[in-house]
Each structure stands twice: as structure tokens, then as C-alpha cells.
């Protein structure tokens, strides 16, 4: 019995070491990043004005909203996109509602300084 338990523990440790961060955090997988956003990330990933940018997904009004945070810009929510990739031009009222009621923030991508 002890031998079986030790073998099972060893296999669990062995297989968990084979998993990468994407497998451990399925919410961050590229499969969940829409194609239009993958293309946008590809564009900005080598564009110096986007240095240190981050891409987030939020839920707001039961829909996904995507935010490209660009720290070198003067506005915080310059690039907000709907689920299908359309730029969200929110009224002041909608913007305040978004800021107050957005939830489930997930970091999808971060600029790397390789």
C-alpha cells in the first residue's frame, strides 16, 4: 500500500512539473484570446510606444471587454474594445458605469523586455 502511495505521489509530482503556466492557468491561454486581439498584440509587441503595455479582459454588462493599457499614454482607458474588436467609445455615464461595475479582471498579455 505504501509503495503504491509513493508511486502515485511521484507520478503526480513528475507530471505537474511538465505543465507550463498556461496549462495551470487556463484563463490565460491563447485559445481564449480572440483572433483580432492576437493580431493587435502581434502589432504592438514590437512597437516601442507600447513598451510595458498590458492587455486585460473584463466582464461588463455580461460581455467581455478588452483593455490595452498603455502606460506612456495620458489616458488610462484609451484602448477599450468590445468582444468583436470594435473600439468602445463610451459616454461619460457609460465610462463611469464600466469603471464601477467591471469585474473578473484577467491579465492576458504583458510586454516583455527580452
Secondary structure as the mmCIF struct_conf table of DSSP 4:
data_model
#
loop_
_struct_conf.conf_type_id
_struct_conf.id
_struct_conf.beg_label_comp_id
_struct_conf.beg_label_asym_id
_struct_conf.beg_label_seq_id
_struct_conf.end_label_comp_id
_struct_conf.end_label_asym_id
_struct_conf.end_label_seq_id
HELX_RH_AL_P HELX_RH_AL_P1 UNK A 2 UNK A 18
HELX_RH_AL_P HELX_RH_AL_P2 UNK A 21 UNK A 24
HELX_RH_3T_P HELX_RH_3T_P1 UNK A 26 UNK A 28
HELX_RH_3T_P HELX_RH_3T_P2 UNK A 30 UNK A 32
BEND BEND1 UNK A 33 UNK A 33
HELX_RH_AL_P HELX_RH_AL_P3 UNK A 35 UNK A 44
TURN_TY1_P TURN_TY1_P1 UNK A 45 UNK A 46
HELX_RH_3T_P HELX_RH_3T_P3 UNK A 48 UNK A 50
TURN_TY1_P TURN_TY1_P2 UNK A 51 UNK A 52
STRN STRN1 UNK A 54 UNK A 60
TURN_TY1_P TURN_TY1_P3 UNK A 61 UNK A 62
STRN STRN2 UNK A 63 UNK A 69
TURN_TY1_P TURN_TY1_P4 UNK A 71 UNK A 72
BEND BEND2 UNK A 73 UNK A 75
TURN_TY1_P TURN_TY1_P5 UNK A 76 UNK A 77
BEND BEND3 UNK A 78 UNK A 78
STRN STRN3 UNK A 79 UNK A 81
TURN_TY1_P TURN_TY1_P6 UNK A 83 UNK A 84
BEND BEND4 UNK A 85 UNK A 85
STRN STRN4 UNK A 87 UNK A 87
HELX_RH_AL_P HELX_RH_AL_P4 UNK A 92 UNK A 101
STRN STRN5 UNK A 103 UNK A 110
#
